């Protein structure tokens, strides 16, 4: 049995046990977390290809072709040459950026060679994938600033000591116009204009520059320069990666295989991908308690995509856990706590994950929030006349914007919790319209309806975040 097979067997035994138990969860986190460093070079080519295919949206031409390429390179005494391009368009990195890095780590631990392309040349063009308008080009200073923190933030998911770094300005900057025209003579315009985002922008009369149109060709030249076997990218990069295959063939090279990763949905459950602009992200530099709480706030339907994206669980293990939920032997909340622990453990270690788990239980699993000493608060005298959404955003900083607060309300995640006389908490779900009304007005109506006009304590709850309302 392979090293991974041994780990899967041990984890399967733990997954069959009580996952509300801290002891069992800690053992499970230690077992699955150790896989992030597990040598996978003993896996046969077919199993390597299947392990990569299980986490991809597209693997082109096929999983079987990937296995064949692995065997072909092994016969030559070497591993595959894997490429991932990084356009440094932002300084901060969130959990969504790590999805391809985790798969790249698997390739690395299988014994294959990895090159990270720092797109210092293509970043100045701006990848147009999925955009509805032109992206402002980056300067050299922007690129240097954005690159400075990237490696340290992603380090928990990837071993940067075992990769080659290359800046694509090295070969793209001296690329001459005659060479470019000769290459473009072999690239049909239809292949560049088949992108839906380009067609939409043209039909709407929006700008589309020639530099954006040629971006996929520039990216493809990276693959030619490296003569790589496999290129990774987000699913929105599919047409760019396929251009790499076309251009490599034009240069007489064996075309690369393409592996695309999912664009994972953000924590708010709105359907939008995880991004800073939406406020639905988990920052890699966030504290353990914050990471744990954000994962616990996701809708239950996102547990499987998150387990697939950010853990080293196999499909069989995920199916084992979800089957237990369907059978009623595992509560969804217990699985979500394990998922949150997995993410915190990846970023901060198992002890930090267990501490965050304990803090979450202490803060949010009690019948009375009055037992918690660390809750933030807002006073009616100072902020009662402000809208609920404004208080959440400007005062408590629970949401990045008032519109985000309204989205939480639209998803029934905005509530007032009323406590009186040691009774069970009474919850009042606030509508999107009520999120715009004055805090004091909405809170007094809730107290009147639930506690006859008087209450021991009232709390404002947005997702998993709670604050006390004082002075009603």
C-alpha positions as CSV (number, residue, x, y, z in Angstrom):
1,X,0.0,0.0,0.0
2,X,1.2,3.5,-0.8
3,X,1.9,6.2,1.9
4,X,-1.3,7.9,0.8
5,X,-3.2,4.7,1.0
6,X,-2.1,4.2,4.6
7,X,-3.2,7.7,5.5
8,X,-6.6,7.2,3.8
9,X,-7.2,4.1,5.8
10,X,-6.5,5.8,9.1
11,X,-8.6,8.8,8.2
12,X,-11.5,6.6,7.2
13,X,-11.5,5.0,10.6
14,X,-11.5,8.5,12.3
15,X,-14.3,9.7,10.0
16,X,-16.5,6.8,11.2
17,X,-16.2,8.0,14.8
18,X,-17.9,10.8,16.7
19,X,-16.8,14.1,15.1
20,X,-18.3,16.2,17.8
21,X,-15.4,14.9,20.0
22,X,-12.4,17.3,20.2
23,X,-10.1,14.3,20.6
24,X,-11.3,12.7,17.4
25,X,-11.2,15.9,15.4
26,X,-7.7,16.8,16.6
27,X,-6.5,13.3,15.5
28,X,-8.2,13.7,12.1
29,X,-6.8,17.2,11.5
30,X,-3.3,15.9,12.3
31,X,-3.7,13.0,9.9
32,X,-5.1,14.9,6.9
33,X,-2.9,17.9,7.6
34,X,0.2,15.7,7.4
35,X,-0.7,14.9,3.8
36,X,0.2,18.4,2.7
37,X,3.8,17.2,3.2
38,X,3.4,13.6,2.1
39,X,5.7,12.2,-0.6
40,X,3.4,11.0,-3.4
41,X,6.2,9.8,-5.7
42,X,5.3,6.2,-5.0
43,X,1.9,6.6,-6.7
44,X,1.6,4.9,-10.1
45,X,1.1,7.2,-13.1
46,X,-2.7,6.4,-13.3
47,X,-3.2,7.3,-9.7
48,X,-1.2,10.5,-10.0
49,X,-3.4,11.5,-13.0
50,X,-6.6,10.6,-11.2
51,X,-5.6,12.6,-8.1
52,X,-5.0,15.7,-10.2
53,X,-8.1,15.1,-12.3
54,X,-10.3,14.8,-9.2
55,X,-9.5,18.4,-8.3
56,X,-9.8,19.9,-11.8
57,X,-12.7,21.3,-13.7
58,X,-11.1,20.5,-17.1
59,X,-8.1,18.2,-17.8
60,X,-7.4,18.3,-21.5
61,X,-7.1,16.3,-23.5
62,X,-7.9,13.7,-20.8
63,X,-6.8,12.1,-17.5
64,X,-5.6,9.1,-19.5
65,X,-3.3,11.4,-21.6
66,X,-1.9,12.9,-18.5
67,X,-1.0,9.4,-17.2
68,X,0.6,8.6,-20.6
69,X,2.7,11.8,-20.4
70,X,3.8,10.9,-16.8
71,X,4.9,7.5,-18.0
72,X,6.7,9.0,-21.1
73,X,8.7,11.4,-19.0
74,X,9.5,8.7,-16.4
75,X,10.9,6.5,-19.2
76,X,13.2,9.5,-20.0
77,X,14.3,9.6,-16.3
78,X,12.5,12.8,-15.5
79,X,9.2,14.2,-14.3
80,X,6.7,16.5,-16.0
81,X,7.5,20.2,-16.3
82,X,4.5,22.0,-14.8
83,X,3.8,25.7,-15.3
84,X,1.7,28.2,-13.4
85,X,1.6,31.9,-14.3
86,X,1.1,34.5,-11.6
87,X,0.2,38.0,-12.7
88,X,0.8,40.2,-9.6
89,X,-2.3,42.3,-9.7
90,X,-2.9,42.6,-6.0
91,X,-0.7,42.8,-2.8
92,X,-3.0,40.8,-0.6
93,X,-3.9,37.1,-1.1
94,X,-7.0,35.3,0.0
95,X,-8.0,31.7,0.2
96,X,-9.3,31.6,-3.4
97,X,-5.8,32.2,-4.7
98,X,-4.5,29.0,-3.1
99,X,-6.6,26.6,-5.1
100,X,-4.2,26.0,-8.0
101,X,-1.2,26.2,-5.5
102,X,-2.6,23.2,-3.6
103,X,-2.8,21.1,-6.8
104,X,0.6,22.4,-7.9
105,X,1.9,21.1,-4.5
106,X,0.5,17.7,-5.4
107,X,2.4,17.7,-8.7
108,X,5.6,18.8,-6.8
109,X,5.3,16.0,-4.2
110,X,4.8,13.5,-7.0
111,X,8.3,14.3,-8.1
112,X,7.5,16.7,-11.0
113,X,9.3,20.0,-11.8
114,X,7.4,23.2,-11.2
115,X,8.0,26.7,-12.7
116,X,6.2,29.7,-11.5
117,X,6.0,32.4,-14.1
118,X,6.0,35.9,-12.6
119,X,4.1,37.8,-15.2
120,X,5.9,41.0,-14.9
121,X,5.4,41.6,-18.7
122,X,1.9,40.3,-19.1
123,X,0.7,42.1,-16.0
124,X,1.4,45.3,-17.8
125,X,-1.1,44.3,-20.4
126,X,-3.7,43.0,-17.9
127,X,-5.4,39.6,-18.2
128,X,-8.8,40.3,-19.7
129,X,-10.4,37.0,-18.6
130,X,-13.9,37.6,-17.3
131,X,-13.7,41.3,-17.3
132,X,-16.4,43.7,-18.5
133,X,-14.0,46.6,-19.0
134,X,-10.4,47.4,-19.7
135,X,-8.0,46.8,-16.8
136,X,-5.6,49.6,-16.1
137,X,-2.0,48.4,-16.8
138,X,0.4,47.9,-13.9
139,X,3.6,49.8,-13.5
140,X,6.9,48.2,-12.4
141,X,6.4,49.7,-9.0
142,X,2.9,48.1,-8.7
143,X,4.3,44.7,-9.7
144,X,7.2,44.8,-7.2
145,X,4.9,45.9,-4.4
146,X,2.4,43.2,-5.1
147,X,5.0,40.5,-5.4
148,X,6.6,41.3,-2.1
149,X,4.0,39.6,0.2
150,X,2.7,36.9,-2.1
151,X,5.2,34.2,-1.4
152,X,5.0,34.5,2.4
153,X,1.2,34.4,2.4
154,X,0.9,31.3,0.2
155,X,3.8,29.5,1.9
156,X,1.5,27.3,4.1
157,X,0.1,25.6,1.0
158,X,3.2,25.4,-1.2
159,X,7.0,24.7,-0.9
160,X,8.6,27.6,-2.7
161,X,12.1,26.2,-2.0
162,X,11.6,23.5,-4.6
163,X,10.5,25.6,-7.6
164,X,12.0,27.6,-10.3
165,X,10.9,31.2,-10.7
166,X,11.0,32.9,-14.1
167,X,10.0,36.5,-15.2
168,X,8.4,36.4,-18.6
169,X,9.8,39.8,-19.4
170,X,13.0,37.9,-20.0
171,X,11.8,36.5,-23.3
172,X,8.8,38.7,-24.1
173,X,10.5,42.1,-23.9
174,X,13.0,41.3,-26.7
175,X,10.4,39.5,-28.9
176,X,10.5,41.4,-32.2
177,X,7.7,42.6,-34.4
178,X,8.6,40.4,-37.3
179,X,8.6,37.3,-35.1
180,X,5.2,38.4,-33.6
181,X,3.7,38.9,-37.1
182,X,5.0,35.6,-38.2
183,X,3.3,33.9,-35.3
184,X,0.0,35.8,-35.6
185,X,-0.2,34.6,-39.2
186,X,-0.8,31.2,-37.8
187,X,-3.4,32.3,-35.2
188,X,-7.0,32.7,-36.6
189,X,-8.8,35.8,-35.4
190,X,-11.8,33.7,-34.6
191,X,-9.8,31.8,-32.0
192,X,-9.2,35.1,-30.2
193,X,-12.7,36.5,-30.6
194,X,-14.6,33.3,-29.5
195,X,-14.3,34.5,-25.9
196,X,-17.8,35.3,-24.5
197,X,-16.5,38.2,-22.5
198,X,-14.9,39.8,-25.6
199,X,-18.1,39.3,-27.6
200,X,-20.2,40.8,-24.8
201,X,-18.0,43.9,-24.5
202,X,-18.0,44.4,-28.3
203,X,-21.8,44.1,-28.5
204,X,-22.2,46.6,-25.7
205,X,-19.8,49.1,-27.3
206,X,-17.2,48.7,-24.5
207,X,-13.5,49.1,-25.2
208,X,-11.4,46.2,-26.3
209,X,-7.8,46.9,-26.9
210,X,-5.3,45.1,-29.2
211,X,-3.1,44.4,-26.2
212,X,-6.0,42.6,-24.5
213,X,-6.7,40.7,-27.7
214,X,-3.0,39.5,-27.8
215,X,-2.8,38.6,-24.1
216,X,-3.4,34.9,-24.7
217,X,-0.7,34.8,-27.4
218,X,1.8,36.4,-25.0
219,X,0.9,33.9,-22.3
220,X,1.2,31.1,-24.8
221,X,4.8,32.2,-25.5
222,X,5.6,31.5,-21.9
223,X,4.7,27.8,-22.6
224,X,6.9,27.8,-25.7
225,X,9.8,29.2,-23.8
226,X,9.6,26.6,-21.1
227,X,8.5,23.7,-23.4
228,X,6.2,22.7,-20.5
229,X,4.1,19.5,-20.2
230,X,1.2,20.9,-18.2
231,X,-0.2,24.4,-17.4
232,X,-2.5,25.1,-14.6
233,X,-5.0,28.0,-14.3
234,X,-8.4,29.0,-13.2
235,X,-11.4,27.8,-15.2
236,X,-11.7,31.3,-16.6
237,X,-8.2,30.8,-18.1
238,X,-9.3,27.9,-20.3
239,X,-9.1,29.7,-23.6
240,X,-5.7,31.2,-22.7
241,X,-4.3,27.8,-21.8
242,X,-5.7,26.3,-25.0
243,X,-3.9,29.0,-27.0
244,X,-0.8,27.7,-25.4
245,X,-1.4,24.3,-27.0
246,X,-2.0,25.9,-30.4
247,X,1.1,28.1,-30.3
248,X,3.3,25.2,-29.0
249,X,2.2,23.2,-32.0
250,X,3.0,26.1,-34.3
251,X,6.6,25.9,-32.9
252,X,6.8,22.2,-33.5
253,X,6.5,21.3,-29.8
254,X,4.5,18.7,-28.1
255,X,1.4,20.7,-26.9
256,X,0.9,21.1,-23.2
257,X,-1.9,19.4,-21.2
258,X,-4.3,21.8,-19.6
259,X,-5.6,21.6,-16.0
260,X,-8.2,24.2,-14.9
261,X,-9.2,24.8,-11.3
262,X,-12.6,25.9,-10.0
263,X,-13.3,29.5,-9.1
264,X,-14.6,28.8,-5.6
265,X,-17.7,30.6,-4.4
266,X,-17.3,33.2,-1.6
267,X,-18.3,32.8,2.0
268,X,-21.5,34.8,1.7
269,X,-23.2,32.1,-0.4
270,X,-24.4,34.7,-3.0
271,X,-23.0,32.7,-5.9
272,X,-20.2,35.2,-6.6
273,X,-16.6,33.9,-6.6
274,X,-14.4,34.7,-3.6
275,X,-13.0,38.2,-4.0
276,X,-11.9,41.1,-1.9
277,X,-14.3,43.5,-3.8
278,X,-17.2,41.3,-2.7
279,X,-16.1,41.1,0.9
280,X,-16.7,37.3,0.8
281,X,-13.2,36.2,1.2
282,X,-10.9,34.6,3.8
283,X,-7.6,36.5,4.0
284,X,-4.5,34.3,4.4
285,X,-3.2,36.7,7.0
286,X,-6.4,36.6,9.1
287,X,-6.3,35.4,12.8
288,X,-7.3,31.8,13.5
289,X,-10.6,32.8,15.2
290,X,-11.6,35.0,12.3
291,X,-10.8,32.3,9.7
292,X,-12.7,29.7,11.8
293,X,-15.7,32.0,12.1
294,X,-15.8,32.9,8.4
295,X,-15.8,29.2,7.4
296,X,-18.6,28.5,9.9
297,X,-20.7,31.2,8.3
298,X,-20.9,29.6,4.9
299,X,-24.1,27.8,3.7
300,X,-24.0,24.1,4.2
301,X,-24.1,23.5,0.4
302,X,-20.5,25.0,0.2
303,X,-19.0,22.4,2.6
304,X,-18.2,19.9,-0.2
305,X,-16.7,22.5,-2.6
306,X,-14.6,23.9,0.2
307,X,-13.4,20.4,1.3
308,X,-12.4,19.7,-2.3
309,X,-10.6,23.0,-2.7
310,X,-8.7,23.5,0.5
311,X,-8.2,20.1,2.2
312,X,-6.2,17.0,1.2
313,X,-9.3,14.8,1.7
314,X,-10.0,12.3,-1.1
315,X,-13.3,12.1,-2.8
316,X,-14.0,8.8,-1.0
317,X,-13.5,10.5,2.4
318,X,-15.8,13.4,1.4
319,X,-18.4,10.9,0.3
320,X,-18.1,9.0,3.6
321,X,-18.8,12.2,5.6
322,X,-21.7,13.3,3.4
323,X,-23.2,9.9,3.5
324,X,-23.1,10.0,7.3
325,X,-25.0,13.3,7.2
326,X,-27.6,11.8,4.9
327,X,-28.0,8.9,7.2
328,X,-28.4,11.1,10.2
329,X,-25.3,9.9,12.1
330,X,-23.3,13.1,11.5
331,X,-24.6,16.6,12.1
332,X,-23.7,19.1,9.3
333,X,-22.5,21.6,12.0
334,X,-19.9,19.0,13.2
335,X,-18.6,18.5,9.7
336,X,-18.4,22.3,9.2
337,X,-16.4,22.6,12.4
338,X,-14.0,20.0,11.0
339,X,-13.7,21.9,7.7
340,X,-13.1,25.2,9.6
341,X,-10.4,23.4,11.6
342,X,-8.8,22.1,8.4
343,X,-8.4,25.6,7.0
344,X,-7.1,27.1,10.2
345,X,-4.7,24.1,10.7
346,X,-3.3,24.7,7.2
347,X,-2.6,28.4,7.9
348,X,-1.7,28.3,11.6
349,X,-1.3,24.6,12.7
350,X,-3.5,22.1,14.5
351,X,-3.1,23.6,18.0
352,X,-4.3,27.0,16.7
353,X,-7.2,25.2,15.0
354,X,-8.3,23.5,18.1
355,X,-8.1,26.7,20.1
356,X,-10.2,28.5,17.5
357,X,-12.7,25.6,17.6
358,X,-12.9,25.9,21.4
359,X,-13.4,29.7,21.2
360,X,-16.1,29.3,18.6
361,X,-18.0,26.8,20.8
362,X,-17.6,29.0,23.8
363,X,-18.9,32.1,22.0
364,X,-21.6,30.8,19.8
365,X,-22.9,27.5,21.1
366,X,-24.1,28.8,24.5
367,X,-27.8,29.4,25.2
368,X,-27.0,32.8,26.5
369,X,-24.7,35.3,24.9
370,X,-24.4,37.0,28.3
371,X,-22.0,34.2,29.3
372,X,-19.5,35.5,26.8
373,X,-17.3,38.3,28.1
374,X,-15.7,39.4,24.8
375,X,-18.7,40.5,22.7
376,X,-18.5,43.9,21.1
377,X,-21.4,46.3,21.8
378,X,-23.2,49.3,20.4
379,X,-25.2,51.9,22.5
380,X,-28.6,53.2,21.5
381,X,-27.7,56.6,22.8
382,X,-24.8,57.0,20.4
383,X,-25.9,54.9,17.3
384,X,-29.7,54.2,17.8
385,X,-30.7,56.5,15.0
386,X,-28.4,55.0,12.5
387,X,-29.6,52.3,10.1
388,X,-28.9,48.7,11.1
389,X,-26.7,48.2,8.0
390,X,-24.7,51.3,8.7
391,X,-24.1,50.2,12.3
392,X,-22.9,46.8,11.1
393,X,-20.5,48.5,8.6
394,X,-19.3,51.7,10.1
395,X,-19.5,51.0,13.8
396,X,-19.0,47.3,14.4
397,X,-17.1,46.6,11.1
398,X,-19.0,43.3,10.8
399,X,-19.5,43.8,7.0
400,X,-17.4,45.6,4.4
401,X,-20.3,47.7,3.2
402,X,-24.0,48.4,3.7
403,X,-24.8,46.5,0.6
404,X,-23.0,43.4,2.0
405,X,-25.2,43.8,5.2
406,X,-28.3,43.9,3.0
407,X,-27.2,40.7,1.2
408,X,-26.8,39.0,4.6
409,X,-30.4,40.1,5.4
410,X,-31.6,38.9,2.1
411,X,-30.2,35.4,2.9
412,X,-32.0,35.5,6.4
413,X,-28.7,35.8,8.1
414,X,-29.4,39.1,9.9
415,X,-31.2,38.7,13.3
416,X,-32.0,40.3,16.6
417,X,-31.6,37.9,19.6
418,X,-33.8,38.7,22.6
419,X,-33.1,37.3,26.1
420,X,-35.5,37.6,29.1
421,X,-35.7,36.0,32.5
422,X,-33.3,33.1,31.7
423,X,-35.6,31.9,29.0
424,X,-34.4,30.4,25.7
425,X,-33.2,33.0,23.3
426,X,-35.8,34.4,20.9
427,X,-34.6,35.3,17.4
428,X,-36.2,37.9,15.1
429,X,-35.1,37.6,11.4
430,X,-34.6,41.1,9.9
431,X,-35.6,41.7,6.3
432,X,-33.5,43.6,3.8
433,X,-35.8,46.6,4.2
434,X,-35.5,46.5,8.0
435,X,-31.7,46.5,7.6
436,X,-32.1,50.1,6.4
437,X,-34.2,51.3,9.4
438,X,-32.9,52.9,12.6
439,X,-31.3,50.3,14.9
440,X,-33.2,51.5,18.0
441,X,-36.6,51.4,16.3
442,X,-36.1,47.9,15.0
443,X,-34.7,46.6,18.3
444,X,-37.6,48.0,20.3
445,X,-40.1,46.4,18.0
446,X,-38.4,43.1,18.4
447,X,-38.4,43.4,22.2
448,X,-42.0,44.3,22.2
449,X,-42.9,41.3,20.1
450,X,-40.7,38.8,21.8
451,X,-40.5,40.0,25.4
452,X,-43.5,42.2,26.0
453,X,-41.5,45.4,26.0
454,X,-38.7,44.5,28.4
455,X,-35.7,42.3,28.0
456,X,-32.6,41.4,29.9
457,X,-30.3,41.6,26.8
458,X,-30.6,42.2,23.1
459,X,-28.0,41.2,20.5
460,X,-27.5,42.0,16.9
461,X,-26.3,39.0,14.9
462,X,-25.0,39.1,11.3
463,X,-24.0,35.7,10.1
464,X,-21.8,34.3,12.9
465,X,-20.8,37.7,14.3
466,X,-22.7,39.0,17.4
467,X,-22.8,42.3,19.2
468,X,-24.8,43.5,22.2
469,X,-27.2,46.4,21.9
470,X,-27.1,48.4,25.1
471,X,-29.4,51.2,26.4
472,X,-32.8,50.2,25.0
